[in-house]
Amino acid sequence: MKRKKCTVWDHIQIVPGTISDFDALEGFHYREGRVVGVTRVFVAWYTGNGMRKRGIERPRERAGVLVECHPVLNCRMRNVALRGRYWGLERRAAAERLNREMRVISRVVVEPRFRGMGLAVALVRHALDRAQTRYVEAMAVMGRVNPFFEHAGMRRFSGAGPEYFLWERGINCPQ
């Protein structure tokens, strides 16, 4: 049986956004707390008007958002995944190298009406396709339940805490 394409995709557009796009969807994310060190935001807009048939006009809606940030200096699973690339350097040198080479996908939020269609994967792939650094990492408790980072092309590293995901330019690029 051939699977039908979800027609909502005909009306989804992923573009650069602002932190206010995240603020609008923040309540749908399982983790509380402010994001800091934001470098980029991508927002998925639903631009269709499924209600037009009934004579009701509806403006575009935020379907999802991805927030990318600077990395924290210390991360045990990063040291495992990258075999200590930043380990043993003087603190300032490590921070400069890390900020030059790494970004973190800090939040991926999909509005509940748009869940289950692969929008989180599309947002992550979009960010990875436009990566400005050699590495992109993400950590997620929900990574054990919903493998969207892996589906987008990131490698999983499991440890005692949250799942750790890593993407390296030219190594495990999205398909």
Secondary structure in CASP SS format (residue, H / E / C, confidence):
PFRMAT SS
TARGET T0000
AUTHOR 0000-0000-0000
METHOD secondary structure of the structure
MODEL  1
M C 1.00
K C 1.00
R C 1.00
K C 1.00
K C 1.00
C C 1.00
T H 1.00
V H 1.00
W H 1.00
D H 1.00
H H 1.00
I E 1.00
Q E 1.00
I E 1.00
V E 1.00
P E 1.00
G C 1.00
T C 1.00
I H 1.00
S H 1.00
D H 1.00
F H 1.00
D H 1.00
A H 1.00
L H 1.00
E H 1.00
G H 1.00
F H 1.00
H C 1.00
Y C 1.00
R C 1.00
E C 1.00
G C 1.00
R C 1.00
V C 1.00
V C 1.00
G C 1.00
V E 1.00
T E 1.00
R E 1.00
V E 1.00
F E 1.00
V E 1.00
A E 1.00
W E 1.00
Y E 1.00
T C 1.00
G C 1.00
N C 1.00
G C 1.00
M C 1.00
R H 1.00
K H 1.00
R H 1.00
G C 1.00
I C 1.00
E C 1.00
R C 1.00
P C 1.00
R C 1.00
E E 1.00
R E 1.00
A E 1.00
G E 1.00
V E 1.00
L E 1.00
V E 1.00
E E 1.00
C E 1.00
H C 1.00
P C 1.00
V C 1.00
L C 1.00
N C 1.00
C C 1.00
R H 1.00
M H 1.00
R H 1.00
N H 1.00
V H 1.00
A H 1.00
L C 1.00
R C 1.00
G C 1.00
R C 1.00
Y C 1.00
W C 1.00
G C 1.00
L C 1.00
E C 1.00
R H 1.00
R H 1.00
A H 1.00
A H 1.00
A H 1.00
E H 1.00
R H 1.00
L H 1.00
N H 1.00
R H 1.00
E H 1.00
M E 1.00
R E 1.00
V E 1.00
I E 1.00
S E 1.00
R E 1.00
V E 1.00
V E 1.00
V E 1.00
E C 1.00
P H 1.00
R H 1.00
F H 1.00
R C 1.00
G C 1.00
M C 1.00
G C 1.00
L H 1.00
A H 1.00
V H 1.00
A H 1.00
L H 1.00
V H 1.00
R H 1.00
H H 1.00
A H 1.00
L H 1.00
D H 1.00
R C 1.00
A C 1.00
Q C 1.00
T C 1.00
R C 1.00
Y E 1.00
V E 1.00
E E 1.00
A E 1.00
M E 1.00
A E 1.00
V H 1.00
M H 1.00
G H 1.00
R H 1.00
V C 1.00
N C 1.00
P C 1.00
F H 1.00
F H 1.00
E H 1.00
H H 1.00
A C 1.00
G C 1.00
M C 1.00
R E 1.00
R E 1.00
F E 1.00
S C 1.00
G C 1.00
A C 1.00
G C 1.00
P C 1.00
E E 1.00
Y E 1.00
F E 1.00
L E 1.00
W E 1.00
E E 1.00
R C 1.00
G C 1.00
I C 1.00
N C 1.00
C C 1.00
P C 1.00
Q C 1.00
END
